[in-house]
């Protein structure tokens, strides 16, 4: 084994090779081998414990620089988990490898100075080429401590050996705990930069001019394209506006509603054929014609006043005016031929997107509602006639009900005025008060005229009569909540009423008013079951004032 190891060492040109136990005891070694140094013994121990190859620091030997390497030897036969049984310790000469590596600078060997930083027995040392050989020298500079195995960043710092400042950078190999660094004297780099300053400035100026010219070219091309795109957009917009104008002109000519545009001075700027046909002037109305010449005096004055209000407020509105019949209408038929128009007024200004500019005119759209209004009035008269017939039928059933509906409608009207109800609520109460006793038609006459209290069966008949009356009203179209108001007349604020047991605000205001007024009229009118002619008005008011929990929910806005 010693001969084989010796022959292996000689062929490899190694300095020494031996096989040792983990504690440094030799197993296979040359006969006259030098004893291990403490550093070699520690290297063998660490290799045996870790089971991995380990490298020692570069040291000076008799014949040059030497580096120790320790490689673990394993038992592989019959072992489940191989364990190191020995360590192969090699001493390798490093002069030639280091010299070959440090000489790879070519023609820049005077300015590019390679360095290898390794760990010696007494701390970090620098391996460098000097006088044709590799030397280990102590470090003059303290290296920064970058993260483990991270490269040394390029920057200006103190030279590793020899003094002075250099520009340097470095990196770690993957196996050895070394640092490969490359240095260049800072003075030489600064002199080179100063000698080429004007060249650098010139190149910078040329580069800036090139970038500026390129940017100008790009801007000019983009601007040209933008102008082309805008020109095409404007052309397309003009075509669209022209087509829309033709369409609006055709619609305006065929529009049945009268259309007129009047400026703030009261002059007509545009009028369609429908407006010209209904005007007092007749025929075409040219731009600049005063509105008082296009329409009859009273109608023109009223319309100008409303247009001025629209211009000042900047909001649209709707008014109604009457006009005499046009020559084409003849005498107009009913009511001396006057026609009723609803005129919708809209303000307009010079720029629709500028809200700060005041309106400078008004657009009026005239719609003839004469026939609609006459039909509505005719339908209202028919409804009144139907209600009047129902009221007569109701009052004919019970003599005590004579005039009850009229009195109820009269008092309801006064209460509605006092409470400042809106017109829709007033109309609802007027109709509901006249039809409030329609359920009496379905109650037998003997029950209505009975003196004294009603039996439970008779009260059940009275309740069913209300359901029959509600079904009758279901088929009548009032366009108002008349049916709901009459149904809520039997409700009470505490929820004890019928038919739904509503309470408080669940009962509509019209339902509460009708219930209170019906109670007041009933108290002051004759009834068969009371056998009297009713109580005085003051006494009835006093009794109702005692139930403020009822009237507090709908008391008038004013103290009266």
Protein Blocks (a to p, Z undefined) as FASTA:
>chain_A
ZZmmmmmmmmnopabdcdddfkopafbdcfklccddfklmmmmmmmmmnopacddddddd
fkbccdddddddddfehpabacdfbdcdddddfklmmmmmmmmnojmlmmmccddddddf
kbccddddeehiacddddfbdcddddehiacdddddddfbhgaaddddddddfkbccddd
ddddfklmmmmmmmmmmmmmmmmmmmmmmmmmmmmmmmmmmmmmmmmmmmmmmmmmmmmm
mmmmmmmmmmmmmpmbdcddddfkopafbdcfklmmmpmngpaddehiafklmpcfklmm
mmmmmmmmmmmnopacdddddddddfklonnpaghhiacdddddddddfblklmkbccfb
dcdddddfklmmmmmmmmmmmmmmmmmmmmmmmmmmpmklgoklmmmmmmmmmmmmmnop
afklmmmmmmmmmmmmmmmmmpcfklmmpgcjddfklmmmmmmmmmmmmmmmmmpcehpa
klmmmmmmmpcfkopacfkopahjlpcfklmmmmmmmmmmmmmpccfklopgbjafklmm
mmmmmmmmlmmmmgcfbfZZ
